[in-house]
């Protein structure tokens, strides 16, 4: 017979019911940069059209090409007709205003993508790195999967609408974290407010750079399909948070919701440390073992992110099918720690046996059987 054993490990009693944090965005995520913990998730796992926010992957590919010596910042790359027609002044889209058959320095192309969201600059880099934009998009997808960004699919380098241009908000946040961590020298450019090329002055479209001192990146996005979105990062008192959201109806709505989300990310969301790998958090009952119980320990660090209002209702439970039949070897994963709170997806952490318990001998098993038969405990 299957028995579900549930022990309440701890509960932080609250004086008032925690309220769920809400957003008007269609997709939104708040990520703790240091730990990678998701603090808030609203449809964050769902692949979405990222618009120009997908340029972060284009930039990462360029940063990696520079790192391995395939490109240098001083290289001058040719502007093809495809780059000019699809992403230049003729396209009517975000552009660096590159002239067809001219050449542009890699450093200028990178700055244009970050500050101006230049589509022509993206295509020039894509063709230089992979030979064609379509080949570059395929390489983007492969590289994203290698980095663990499993939702990512790319059809172009710019974020131009396409049914195969998709990535989740969580993966965009993780992509931003990779750029911040691995390429700090390039990340500094995301805080640049304006860039002038060929006498044309353009301004950074990230609205939070002008309203929040804590914010220093990253990238806006907008198409009719995706709505208005933003990947933003900010730091306060040594804690960095990454906010990704999409589906806003206007630039004004993007700016106001972005400020609200970032202020909440920096002030209202927190990490709760439940234990570190190896900590004993409880015990499990055994059947026919030389001991009646075995201690349970965490196999990994256990932490959760949540809104401060929900912390008072945080609960953690040890769950397993039991009693567990002996023998049990140290290291066997035999239970899980389930952690829940209002507004937070339930998290599970594996628990393993902290020791070895052998099976009872023949006489012990016989006595246990008789005890069970006559109802003796």
C-alpha positions in Angstrom: 0.0 0.0 0.0 1.3 3.4 -1.0 1.6 5.9 1.9 2.5 9.5 1.5 4.4 10.8 4.5 4.4 14.6 4.8 6.2 16.4 7.6 6.0 20.2 8.0 9.6 21.3 8.4 8.9 24.9 9.2 6.4 27.7 8.7 7.1 31.4 9.1 3.8 32.7 10.6 2.5 35.8 9.0 0.2 38.5 10.4 -1.5 39.1 7.1 -2.2 37.1 4.0 0.6 37.6 1.4 -0.6 39.2 -1.7 0.5 38.1 -5.2 2.7 40.6 -7.1 1.1 41.3 -10.5 2.2 42.8 -13.8 0.4 44.0 -16.9 3.1 42.5 -19.1 2.3 39.4 -21.1 5.6 37.8 -20.0 7.8 38.9 -17.1 10.7 37.6 -15.1 12.9 38.9 -12.3 16.2 37.1 -11.9 18.7 37.3 -9.2 22.0 37.7 -11.0 24.3 36.3 -8.4 22.5 33.0 -7.8 20.4 32.6 -11.0 17.3 32.2 -8.9 14.0 33.3 -10.5 12.4 35.7 -8.0 9.2 36.3 -10.0 7.8 34.5 -13.0 4.8 35.4 -15.1 4.7 33.2 -18.2 8.5 33.4 -18.1 9.0 29.8 -19.4 6.9 30.4 -22.5 8.7 31.1 -25.8 7.8 34.5 -27.1 8.7 36.8 -30.0 11.6 38.8 -28.6 11.9 41.5 -31.2 15.2 43.4 -30.8 15.8 41.9 -27.4 17.2 38.9 -29.4 20.0 41.2 -30.5 21.6 40.2 -27.2 22.4 36.9 -28.7 23.8 38.6 -31.8 26.0 40.6 -29.6 27.1 37.6 -27.6 28.1 35.9 -30.8 30.2 39.0 -31.8 31.8 39.1 -28.3 32.8 35.5 -28.6 34.2 36.0 -32.1 36.3 38.8 -30.8 37.5 36.7 -27.8 38.6 33.9 -30.0 40.4 36.2 -32.5 38.0 35.8 -35.4 37.2 39.5 -35.3 38.9 42.6 -33.8 37.3 45.9 -32.9 39.3 47.6 -35.6 38.2 45.3 -38.4 36.3 47.1 -41.1 33.5 45.0 -42.5 31.7 45.4 -45.8 28.0 46.5 -45.9 26.2 44.2 -48.3 23.1 45.2 -50.3 21.1 42.7 -48.1 22.3 44.5 -44.9 21.5 47.9 -46.4 18.1 47.0 -47.9 16.9 44.8 -45.0 18.3 46.8 -42.1 19.4 50.1 -43.4 17.7 53.4 -44.2 15.7 51.8 -47.0 14.1 49.4 -44.5 12.3 51.9 -42.3 13.4 50.0 -39.2 16.0 50.8 -36.5 19.2 51.5 -38.3 22.7 52.7 -38.1 22.3 54.4 -41.5 25.1 52.5 -43.1 25.7 53.1 -46.8 25.6 50.2 -49.2 29.0 48.9 -50.2 30.7 51.0 -47.5 32.8 49.5 -44.6 32.2 49.9 -40.9 34.4 49.2 -37.9 33.4 46.3 -35.6 33.6 48.7 -32.6 31.1 51.1 -34.2 28.8 48.2 -35.2 28.6 46.9 -31.7 27.9 50.4 -30.3 25.2 50.9 -32.8 23.5 47.7 -31.9 23.6 48.4 -28.2 22.6 52.1 -28.4 20.6 52.5 -31.6 19.4 48.9 -32.2 20.8 49.1 -35.7 19.5 46.2 -37.8 22.0 46.9 -40.6 24.8 46.6 -38.1 23.5 43.2 -36.9 23.4 41.8 -40.5 26.9 43.1 -41.3 28.3 41.3 -38.2 26.2 38.2 -39.0 27.6 37.9 -42.5 31.2 38.5 -41.4 31.0 35.8 -38.7 29.0 33.1 -40.5 29.0 34.0 -44.1 25.2 34.8 -44.3 22.5 35.9 -42.0 20.6 32.6 -42.3 23.7 30.7 -41.4 24.4 33.0 -38.5 20.8 32.5 -37.2 21.4 28.8 -37.3 24.6 29.3 -35.4 22.8 31.5 -32.9 20.4 28.7 -32.2 23.1 26.1 -31.7 25.1 28.3 -29.4 22.1 29.2 -27.4 21.3 25.6 -26.8 24.9 24.9 -25.8 24.5 27.6 -23.2 21.4 25.9 -21.8 18.9 28.4 -23.3 16.6 25.6 -24.4 13.7 27.8 -25.6 15.8 29.8 -28.1 15.1 29.6 -31.8 16.5 32.2 -34.2 15.6 32.9 -37.8 17.6 36.2 -38.2 20.1 38.4 -36.4 17.8 41.4 -35.8 14.6 40.2 -34.1 12.6 41.0 -37.2 9.2 39.1 -36.9 9.4 35.5 -37.9 7.5 32.4 -36.6 10.9 30.8 -35.8 12.2 33.7 -33.8 11.4 32.8 -30.2 12.9 32.7 -26.8 11.5 32.8 -23.2 11.8 35.7 -20.8 13.8 33.4 -18.4 16.3 32.5 -21.1 16.7 36.2 -22.1 17.4 37.0 -18.4 20.0 34.2 -18.3 21.5 35.4 -21.6 21.8 38.9 -20.1 23.5 37.4 -17.0 26.1 35.7 -19.3 27.0 38.9 -21.0 27.3 40.8 -17.7 29.5 38.1 -16.2 31.7 37.1 -19.1 32.1 40.4 -20.9 32.2 43.3 -18.4 34.3 45.4 -20.8 31.4 45.3 -23.4 28.7 45.5 -20.8 29.9 49.0 -20.0 28.6 50.1 -23.4 25.0 49.3 -22.5 25.0 52.4 -20.2 26.1 54.7 -23.0 23.3 57.2 -23.6 23.9 58.2 -27.2 26.0 57.4 -30.3 26.8 59.4 -33.4 27.7 57.8 -36.7 28.2 59.6 -40.0 26.9 62.8 -38.4 23.7 61.2 -37.3 23.1 61.3 -33.5 20.9 58.7 -31.9 19.9 58.0 -28.3 19.7 54.8 -26.2 16.2 53.6 -26.1 16.3 52.0 -22.7 13.9 54.3 -20.7 15.2 53.2 -17.3 18.7 54.7 -17.9 17.2 58.1 -17.6 15.0 57.4 -14.5 16.9 55.0 -12.3 20.5 55.5 -11.3 20.8 51.7 -10.4 20.1 50.6 -14.0 23.0 50.2 -16.4 21.6 48.0 -19.3 20.5 46.2 -21.5 18.1 46.2 -24.5 14.7 47.2 -25.7 12.5 45.4 -28.2 9.4 46.3 -30.2 7.4 44.9 -33.1 3.7 44.8 -33.7 3.7 41.1 -32.9 5.7 41.3 -29.6 4.6 44.6 -28.3 7.0 46.7 -26.3 9.6 44.9 -24.2 12.8 45.4 -22.3 15.7 43.4 -20.8 17.1 45.6 -18.0 19.7 45.1 -15.2 20.2 47.2 -12.1 22.2 47.0 -8.9 21.6 48.3 -5.4 23.7 47.6 -2.3 25.7 44.9 -4.1 22.6 43.0 -5.3 22.1 42.9 -9.0 18.7 42.0 -10.5 17.7 41.3 -14.1 14.2 42.2 -15.3 12.7 41.0 -18.5 9.2 41.8 -19.7 7.3 42.0 -23.0 3.9 42.7 -24.5 3.4 46.3 -23.3 1.1 48.4 -25.5 3.2 51.6 -25.8 6.6 53.1 -25.1 5.1 55.0 -22.2 3.6 51.7 -20.7 7.0 50.0 -21.2 8.7 52.8 -19.3 6.3 53.0 -16.4 6.0 49.2 -16.0 9.7 48.8 -16.3 10.4 51.2 -13.5 7.8 49.6 -11.3 9.2 46.1 -12.0 12.8 47.2 -11.4 12.0 49.0 -8.2 10.2 45.9 -6.9 13.1 43.7 -8.0 15.6 45.8 -6.1 13.5 46.4 -3.0 10.6 44.0 -2.6 12.0 40.6 -3.7 14.3 38.6 -1.5 16.2 35.3 -1.4 15.6 32.8 1.5 18.4 30.4 2.2 16.9 27.0 3.4 20.1 25.1 3.7 23.3 24.0 1.9 24.2 20.7 0.3 24.9 18.2 3.1 22.6 19.8 5.7 20.4 17.3 7.5 16.8 18.6 7.4 14.8 15.7 8.8 14.4 11.9 8.8 12.4 9.2 7.0 10.7 6.2 8.6 12.0 2.8 7.6 10.4 -0.7 7.4 12.3 -3.8 8.3 15.5 -1.9 8.9 18.1 -2.3 11.7 17.1 1.3 12.6 13.6 2.8 12.6 14.6 5.9 10.7 17.3 7.4 8.5 18.4 11.0 8.4 17.8 13.0 5.3 20.2 15.6 3.9 20.1 18.1 1.0 21.9 17.1 -2.2 22.2 20.7 -3.3 22.0 24.2 -1.9 18.3 25.1 -1.3 17.2 28.6 -1.7 14.1 30.3 -3.1 13.3 33.8 -4.2 10.0 35.4 -3.4 8.2 38.7 -2.6 8.9 39.9 0.9 5.1 39.9 1.6 5.0 36.1 1.0 7.9 35.2 3.2 5.7 34.9 6.2 3.7 32.2 4.5 6.7 30.2 3.3 6.3 26.5 4.0 8.6 23.5 3.5 7.7 19.9 3.7 9.5 16.6 3.5 7.7 14.2 1.2 8.3 10.5 0.4 6.6 7.2 -0.1 6.9 5.3 3.1 7.8 3.8 5.4 10.7 3.0 3.2 11.8 -0.6 2.9 15.3 -1.3 4.1 18.1 -1.7 3.1 19.0 2.0 2.4 22.4 3.0 1.3 24.0 6.4 2.1 23.4 8.7 -0.8 20.2 7.1 -2.0 17.7 9.8 -3.0 14.6 8.7 -1.2 12.7 11.9 -0.5 12.2 15.5 -1.5 11.8 18.9 0.1 8.8 20.8 -1.3 8.8 24.5 -0.7 5.8 26.7 -1.4 4.6 30.3 -0.8 1.9 32.5 -2.2 2.8 33.8 -5.6 5.7 31.4 -6.0 5.9 28.2 -8.0 6.4 25.2 -5.7 10.1 24.2 -5.6 11.5 20.7 -5.0 14.9 19.8 -3.7 16.1 16.2 -3.6 16.9 14.6 -0.3 19.3 11.6 0.2 19.9 9.2 3.0 22.6 10.5 5.3 23.6 7.0 6.4 23.4 3.3 5.5 20.8 1.2 7.2 20.9 -2.6 6.7 17.8 -4.9 6.5 16.8 -6.8 9.6 17.8 -10.4 9.9 15.4 -13.3 9.5 14.3 -13.3 13.1 13.8 -9.6 13.2 11.7 -9.7 10.0 9.6 -12.6 11.5 9.0 -10.7 14.7 8.0 -7.6 12.7 5.6 -9.8 10.7 4.0 -11.1 13.9 3.8 -7.7 15.3 2.0 -6.5 12.2 -0.3 -9.5 12.3 -1.4 -8.9 15.9 -1.3 -5.1 15.7 1.7 -4.7 18.0 3.9 -1.6 17.4 
